Amino acid sequence: MDQSMVLYMAKEAVGTVVLVGGPILGVSLLVGLLVSVFQAMTQIQEQTLSFIPKVVAVIAVLLLLGPWMLSVLTAYTSNLLTQLSTFGGL
């Protein structure tokens, strides 16, 4: 296995992680920002007010995008296992 193969594997892994994790992190960030602005405007400093909407939003994203995320991860794993003999030099 040479350096280009290692870089290819790393690039594919990072790309898959960003592609699958990005929507969840983005929605969580957006909901957290909206709740923080709401808390600053109303001066309500309740801890569960920031936690519960994020959990609900993340669950909604997982329900909506779960099949797509699973297909991306399946395609990545299939590609990795298909090229395993190339990576191993066999």
C-alpha positions, -999 to 999 in steps of 0.1 A, spaced: 0 0 0 16 33 -11 10 68 0 -17 76 -26 -38 47 -14 -37 59 22 -46 94 11 -75 81 -10 -88 61 19 -85 91 43 -102 114 18 -131 90 13 -135 85 50 -135 122 58 -158 130 30 -183 103 41 -182 116 77 -188 152 66 -216 141 43 -234 120 69 -227 141 100 -231 175 84 -269 177 83 -272 166 119 -246 191 132 -260 219 110 -296 215 123 -284 212 159 -263 244 154 -292 263 139 -317 252 165 -292 260 193 -287 295 178 -324 301 175 -330 290 211 -302 312 223 -316 342 205 -350 335 220 -335 331 255 -316 364 251 -347 382 239 -370 369 267 -343 366 294 -354 330 301 -324 310 313 -338 275 315 -313 248 306 -339 224 293 -352 250 269 -319 247 249 -316 209 252 -351 196 243 -355 214 210 -321 202 198 -329 166 207 -362 168 189 -346 184 158 -318 158 157 -344 130 159 -364 146 131 -333 149 109 -325 112 116 -360 101 107 -360 122 75 -325 116 63 -318 82 79 -323 61 48 -301 84 28 -274 83 54 -276 46 55 -272 43 17 -242 66 18 -226 46 45 -234 13 27 -219 26 -6 -188 37 13 -184 3 30 -191 -16 -2 -165 5 -21 -140 0 7 -145 -38 8 -144 -40 -30 -110 -23 -31 -97 -42 -1 -75 -64 -22 -61 -34 -40 -52 -17 -7 -36 -49 7 -15 -54 -24 -29 -89 -31 
